[in-house]
């Protein structure tokens, strides 16, 4: 188990990690997620031993390692740019750690072959220089190099960010499979919410050096604890005052719809916005408020299309919604639509930045992720 | 104490390197210059301005000061005119045979300093081949026509354009061609584009070259000494003259200090300009420059003619030197060539006669010793300075740059004065007049260039390589040896080669500190120019020059031009970051 205990990291006048506390369980695939400069890499590098914290302690399996050199922490790491040694071959790169720790040549060769096979590197590639490999192959070498020493913990610092989209998707799955195969506690740093949601056991969403929320991917997405997390994860609408007032009124009239505070900042995930034709017979639980509007624009994404809709009521603003592409023509700019919103789907954050408990409880039994196409 | 300083002081490697550096800096960089100041302003231990008064009353000294500044200013104009022209002719305008022209102009990169000056003197001097030819046609002509300020300016102009070939060419290549296309689309002519878009864009580089040229003119030694005659002597030859007489050593020191102050002021201006930034790469994806056609037929012909005329000026001396290196002294002096004149005897002599080979051996010995020592030492220093960035490391770095901000003449003179008697800082060993002093001086002079380039090379190595090695179990020394050193090795080898090259024909430093029995090539070549007649010594000088050109060209090819993919890959890996230090070094004109 990894524990950050009251860690402070200060660079000159900049407080990168103030009072940072976190526990990561054994065998977890734990992700530190946040925007650039939020301190996620600093947290990772503190665990690796590259940064000496100004205060606080880091523990691994109950042992204090705060000032222990990196090489004695039994940690493997894959860097963002892979950090492969450019003057060495693939085999020499993977075997470097074994060489410096005095493992015999024969044993080094055996272990290098073994780990290379597990990351799909063949014997031919082992003899090549690392600059002769593609980005994906280099990444495999970096993973093999990190795993060959059989570390207790694997650190991954945005390892997919240098790859193209297709390869990134492919390697996500392979990374997760490797982690499960080796059963190794993994700490992953990324700013990509898709990566975090698809790969992690748990996620810590970070902002300005602080943890905003720790939870499973579902918890973080469906029950975003703070306004920041709600905005950072997924695509959301910030509802205009008029829309919130209308929804609050609807909720008061309909006890099932839950209560809303008309003054609180209110958000609605785009997939929770229902788009219907004005003459549509709306299916559902009857708690939805139907608001008339006009389609401003449509963007085609292949699997779905997203729409911007101008609501007709006073101060009701614009909302974004999406419809799965099922072969129907969909809406065009200028089409009249009915926008269906369930007050229970609205995420509200008070001054303390916490979602109202009632709203959160209402959302637990959530609606389908993609609004039904009703046209 | 900052975290960085504390961390630095915990490193045993840093402690050892710092202790050696502290002694080295105190003994060779600070103390000699303080002694020099003492010689001028406190000759008897009491403050005195007598040396300044003596300098003011010395007509020769004041003339040399004036001549130096005049030379520097004239060169700033002539070198820029010729330099800009040859770069535009070979890299900007669509001129036929541009590659060939560039190769011809680039002879200045493999042929300069005392070697070039001696070559010009031997060819154009009173007994020179060209003068003999001309005298045959015009018996009344003044045989000493190639002397004085005009000759000095001519030779130094040709030599000085090497900076344009390297630095301006590089700057021109970074001009975004889309800006030129945009100007063209708006109706700008070829000349207007050149004057309003291209030249203003590379203006910072031109300013920098101008200051380097000005400094070169100010501290010139070989050209004024060999070609200046009695009427045109400048500061450095005068320092040498004064330094050779014990009664006027204070004048030599005063002139050296004047030269040093001027250099510091000008380098200060240069640094300010560098900080002002450049105008390159505003666009995210700059387009490569395409050569521009000169639309006007007459202008095109005039530019072609001027380019090929200049080629002749550049190529004729080295070409004649190569030819005459295969002939006897009599053929050289008479200027008559026949098949019978050609011989390999000069080369045989150099490689078989110990006496003839000795200066070459001395130069190779000093060059190899200094270039390897300075690179080996600076590898550790550069790594530590790049790793630990704090006030202590900044102070160390500044001290190590002293040889860059002071002229080599001043440093050499400082060492001569400081160690002509037993001194505790040197363990009571007298260095002046010993074989060691020239080697030490070479090491000192090469520190700033080596440090700057190696630091840039280490900066170009991603920190993650070191972190990856550490997390895989390697200690700092293992990481340095197995990971960092192999990455910077190609750069280190290139720096060593460039250092070696620039020291092989050194004259300016050797003339102050070399041992009489261990005189390097530069001094021997200079002495050959003092002969009234052309003799076997002249033929040997030609052989030395050809060999030096071969060595320099080979080094240049190894450093910049080797086409192998592996080499390219390794160089790319060790390439310094894209800042001013990434500019290619001019092997003939490294600032010491």
Interface residues (C-beta under 8 A of the other chain):
Chain A: X48 X49 X50 X52 X69 X70 X71 X73 X75 X76 X77 X79 X80 X81 X83 X84 X85 X86 X87 X88 X96 X97 X100 X101 X129 X131 X145 X149
Chain B: X3 X7 X462 X464 X465 X467 X468 X469 X470 X471 X472 X473 X474 X475 X478 X482 X483 X486 X487 X489 X569 X570 X573
